[in-house]
Every structure is written in C-alpha cells, then in structure tokens.
Amino acid sequence: MPQHVQGVIAPGRNEPVRVETIVIPDPGPGEAVVKIQACGVCHTDLHYKQGAINDEFPFLLGHEAAGIVESVGEGVTDVEPGDYVILNWRAVCGQCRACRRGRPWYCFATHNAKQKMTLLDGTELSPALGIGAFAEKTLVASGQCTKVDPAVAPEVAGLLGCGVMAGIGAAINTGNVGRGDTVAVIGCGGVGDAAIVGSRLAGAAKIIAVDIDDRKLETAKGMGATHTVNSRSTDAVEAIRELTGGFGADVVIEAVGHPETYKQAFYARDLAGTVVLVGVPTPEMTLELPLLDVFGRGGALKSSWYGDCLPSRDFPMLIDLHQQGRIDLAAFVTETIGLGDVEKAFARMHEGDVLRSVVVL
C-alpha cells in the first residue's frame, strides 16, 4: 500500500524549496523502495531548482544517496530487502548498442522507475536524475541500487552516487590519467577535488588546482594538489604552462562547466593532451574556438558523463579503497543537516562555504 513520507520539493523556477508529504507507491516490476539514510546536496540539485536542467516542475530533489532497500517489485533479483545500497542515476540496460559493445558506461537506454511519486493532491513529481532522495524513502529502478559494504557510514558512501564519482571517474576513466602525468583541475568544488583525488590515486606526478577562491585552493592541497593557481589574480593558462616546463598539462579537467574555463582548459593542455569536461553547462551556453587550433593541437576533447563509471564495478572498488585508507571520502563532508535545511545549504554552496552538505535522515 502507498506510503506517505516527507521530502524536499522545488515547486517552481528559483522558488525556495520546501518539505512536503510525498506519496510513495508500492514497487512495481523492476522497481525498489529505498529507505534513505543520507543524501548529499549537489550542485545539480541547485540547477534543477533554477530550471537549468528542464522545466518539469515540481521536482523531488536529491540524488547523491545511500540507504537500505525496503521492498522490491516483481522480477527483481539483483537486490533484496535489507541490502545497503548507493543509488546511481545510470542504471544500464544491458541491451543497447553501447552495452552490447562492452561499453555499458555509455549506455543509451538507462532506466528509472516507471511509476510516479506524487504529492498528496496527486501532482506528479519529477525526481532529480530519476532518484529524488531528499526524502525519507524513494522509488527507483532496482538497477539504480548498487550494493556496497554496510560498514561505511551512509553520509560518506552516498557521495559516490554523484559528485565524488564524477570527479574521480573524470580522472581515472575518462582522462586516463597515468603514472607520472601532469594534471590541471579547473574548479575546486566537490567534483574538482574528487578529480584531484582520482589523479593522485592514478599516480600523477604534478596536480595543479585552479580556482578563484583561496579557501578552495587550500582544501585542494589537502586532497592532493601539488600546486595551486588563483585565476582571479593570475592567468591560469600561463601559470599552468610555467609549472609544466612551458608545455601544458597532459590532462586538464574542467570542473566548472563554463565556456571561459573550458577555453582555459583547451589552451592549458600540452600538444596531444586531453581536455575532460565534467562541469555541467547550462542550455544557453555556447563555445567558440578557432577550428585550426582544434586541428593543430591534436589530442582529445572529451566529456565525462558521471565519470564514465560503471556503478557495479566502481562503487564497491572505491568503498574498498576508502576502507583501506587510500582515499578519504569523509574529507568531502563539511556538515550534516536535516531535510528542512536544504535551502540554507544551497546558499552556503553558492557562497563557497562548503564542500558537501549532507542530509542525514
């Protein structure tokens, strides 16, 4: 029978979020109801609130989450009630051309729950990234549930559900950072810092953090950056070149999602170097580059979707590395908050005061 729970919705473009009663249907075929234990406040949720993703309001926000599977629908065999899971927003289909070619991280037919969660009056909700986890419980496709070791606290584990995985994956999966490489990361929020962690994990010799906020640059040092550049007062491209013998970095990871910072990334890479765009642009943004420069510099210009991760492979691996002390996922958690504090968390994020606020239920 349907359940009533509390959740955070964005009612309209740039309107304050609010806590409402959400109706969660029983799971249908291929679906699962998950009791949420923790969910990170990600910049993508702010994009939803601002209408920068689409205008399918009202949104049930939250997607960077961990919790316990409460119930499953017909035909579900990959998870069962009681499983401790991280939610992921790319549940691969296994049948599309990318999956058949052995590249499921590019799956073109990822799926979500078919049923809709609603408000009490029947208004259908659009769950952020198909998850909607700023809620006591949520309904997802069972393939969006990735089992991991329950020994890791949910406020830590859940971060792999989006930002931390996106950044680490941008370095190790998309950018193919290797031993001895030079890496520059432009934008040192949660995703950028995770890219720094991933670059260090991959054995990069030099990791250059670029941002306009000295507080963020100081945090980046703690994550593994070997050098920092404040691009408000210094030309980022020239600084990166100077730090790399005049050549530019082997891999430049753009974690802002803005045309100007992308251009910095493009010109700060070495010949035949790689640019990785993991920052999320808004729909109206456009990019203009001289085509001759694109041709003449060679290399690769890549976009990183979710760090090109395969959740079933990457989430357990990174949890394992955290437990071994090789990466510190807890370092990303600035504060824990309640459901009613999400609007304040967005303000703190906008001001650069936090790496991650995490809602704990």
N, C-alpha and C positions, 0 to 999 in steps of 0.2 A: 504494500500500500504506500502511496506517496508520502514523503516526509517533508516537514517544514523545518527549515534551518535559517540561520542568519548569514547574510552575505553582503558584500560591498558592491554596489552598482554605480555606474556612470550614467546618469539619466539623459544627458544631452551634452552637446559640444561645449567644452570648457565650464560646464556646471560642476559645483562641488559634488564629490562622491558622497554617498550615504549608505547606511546599513539598513537593509530591508529584509523582510521574510521571503525566502526563496523556496519554491516547491520543487522537490527532487523526485522524479518518477522512479519506480522500480526499474532495475536494469533490464533492458530487452536483450535480444540475441546479440552476442558480441560486445556487450557493454558491462561496465562495472561501476558501482558506487564506492567512492573512496572517502573515508573519514580523514579530513585534512588535519595535520598536526602543525605544520609550519609552511609559510609561503613568503618568498622574498618580494620586495617592492622593486620591480624592474622598470627601466625607462620605457619599455614597450607599453606597459600599462598606462603610463602618462600619455604616450602617443594615442592610445585608444581614447582616453578621456578628452584629449584635444581634437579628436576627429581626424587625426593624421593618418590613420590606417584605413578606415572607411566610416560610413555614417550609419551603420546598422545599430543604432541605439535602441534600447538601453543595453549596455554591456555589463556582464558579470565579470569583474576584473580578477586578476591574479592568475599566474600560470607557472611560477617557479616553486614547485611544491613537493613535499613528501608527506606520506600518510599511510594509513592501513586500509587495505581492501576490506570493505564491509560485506558486500554481496556481489554476485556476478549473475549474468544472464545466461540464457540457453546457449550451448555450444562453446562456452569459454573454457579453455583448458590450460592457458598459459599462466594464469594467476588464480588464486582461490582466497576465500575469506581468511583474514589473519595475516596475509602477506604484507610485508613492509616494502613500500614502493616509492620510487621517484616518478613523478609524472613527466611525460615528454610530449611535445607537440608535433612530432613527426612519426606517427605510427605507420610503419612501412607496410605496403600492401602485399609484397612478395610476388606480384604478377605483372607489373608494368614493365616497359622496356628497360628502364634503369635497373630494376630488381633482377630481371632475367639476365642482364649482362653482368651481374655480380657487383653492381654499384648501388646498393639499396639506400645509401645516404643521399642519393639524388632522386629518391622515389617521387614519381609524378602523381601518385594517387594516394597520398597519406589520408587517413580517415579519422573521423571523430564520432562521438555518439550520435546516433540518428534521432533520438528523442530530444525534445527541447525542455530545458528547465525554464520555469516561469515565475512571475510574481503572483501574489495571491489572487489578483484580478484576472489572471490568465495571460497577461502580457508576456510574450516570448522573449527570452534573454539571449543575447549573443555572447557566448563565453569567450573570453580573451584567449586567442590562439587555440580555440577548441577545448579549453580546460576550465576556466572560471574557478579559481581556487582560493580567492579571498572569501571563503565560505567554510562553514563547519563541515559540510560534505559537498561533494560534486559528482556529477555523472560524466564518465568518459568512455571512450572505446577501450576495450581491455588491452589492446596493443599499445595504448598510451601509458601503461603501467609497467615499470621496469623494476624487477626485484633486486634489492641490494641488502647488504648486511645490516640488520637492525641495531647493531652496536653503535652506529654513528648517529648522533643527535639529528633530529629532523630539520632544525634550523640551519644545520650545516649541509646535510645531504641534499636538501631541496634546491640549493643554489646550482647544482648541476643541471637542474631542469631547464635552465636558460642561460643566464649571463656568464657564469663561470665556464660552462661547457662551450659556449660560443667563442670565448676568448682563447681558452686552451686549444680548442679544435682549430681555430684560425691559424695558430702557430704550428701545431704538430700534424694536422690533417691537411688543411688547405695550403698553408705556406710551405710545408715540408721542411721546416727549419731543421738543420743538421748540425752535427758537431763542428765547432769552430766557426760557424756562421756569424755574421754581424746582422743584428735585427734592430729596427727602429719601430717604436709603437707610438702612434699619434693619437692622443686622447687617453687619459689615465683614470677613467672611471672604473666601474666593476669589470667590464668586458676588457678594457685595455690592460688593466692589472692582471687579469687572468691570462691574457696573451703573453705578458711578461713571465708569468709563472710557467706557461707552456714552453716558452722559448728557453728558459733556464733548464726545464726538465729535458728538453731535446739536446742540450749541450751547447747552446750558443755561446760564443766567446765574448761578445760585446752586445749589450742590450741597452739601447738608448731610449729613454722615456721622454716624450714631448707633451707638454700641456701649457696652459696659460695660468695655472693655479699652483703656486709653490707648495700648498698643502698636499695637493695630489701628487706632486713630484716627490715629496718626502715619503709619502706612502708607497710610491712606486719603487723607491730604493729598498724599502723593507720587503717588497715582493721579489726583488732580484735584479732590478735595473742597475747597470754598472755606471751609467752616465745619465744626466738629466739636462733638458733644454727647456727654458721658459720661452715659448714662441711669442709671447706678448712683447718681450723686450729684445728678442734675438731672432734673426732669420733662421727658421728651422732647417731649411734645405742646406744653407751654408754651414750651419753648425753640425748637421749630420755628416756632410761631406768632410769637414775638418776632422771629425772624430773617426773617419774611416779612410784616412790616408788620401783624401781627395776623390775617392771613387764613388761613394754612396753605399748604402746598406745592401746586403744580399736579399733581405726580405724587409719590406716596410708594411706594417699592419695599420690600417686606418680604422680607428675605433670610434669615430665621431659621426660619420655619415653626412658630410658637408662637402660641396664642390671645392671650396678653397683648401680644406685639409687634404682632400683627395689629390689635388694638384701638387701639394707639398709632398705627398707620398710618391707620386709619379716621378717627380724630379729628384727626390732624395734617394732613389734606388740606384744601384750600380747598373752598368750595361748588362743586359740579360738577367737582371734581377727580377724579383717578384713583388707585385703590389697585391695586398689582400684587403678587400673592403669587407669589414664586418660591422661597421657602424651602419645604422639603418637610416637612409634618407627619407624625406617626406615627398609626397607625389609631385609637388610643383618644382622640385629641384631639377636643374639640368647641368650638364657638364660640357665644357668646350675645351678641346685640346687640339693643337696642330697635328694633323694626321701624319705628317712627316716625322714628328717626334715619336709618335706611337710606333711607326715603322722602324725608325732609325735606332731606337733604344733597345729593341728586341725584348726578350724576356716574356713575362706573363703578367696579365692583369686578371685577377681572379676575384669573384665574390664568394663569400663564405656563408652558406646557409646553415645556421645552427652549428657552426664549427665543423660542417661536413661530418657530423658524428653519426654513429650507429648506436643508439642508446643501449641496446642489449649487450654490445661489446664494450662501449666506452664508460658507461656509468659505473659498473662493477669494478673496472680497472682503476678508475680514478679514486673510488672509495677505498680500494685496496692500497693505493699509493698514499692516500691520506692517513690510513691506519699505520702504515709503515713509517710515517713521519717524513716522507719525501716531498709532499706538498701539504700546505697548511690551509685547508678550506675554511677553517674557523676564522682565519685572519680577515676574511671578507665581511664578516658580520659586525657591523658597527653598533647596532642596537636591536633589541627585540621589542615589539609593540603589540597592541591589541587591534581588533578589527576596526574600532572606532577611531584609530589614529592614522589611517591611511592618507587622508587629505593632508595632514601635517607632515607625513613622511614625504609626500610629493614636493612640498615646499622645501624641505630640508635637502632633498635630492637636487632640486633646481638651484639651490644656493651652494651646492658642492660640499655640504656639511657631512655627508655620509657616503660610505662605500656601498653598504647594503643595510637597509632597514628590513627586518624580517617579522612578519605577523606570526605570532605563536598562539595556537588555539588549545 
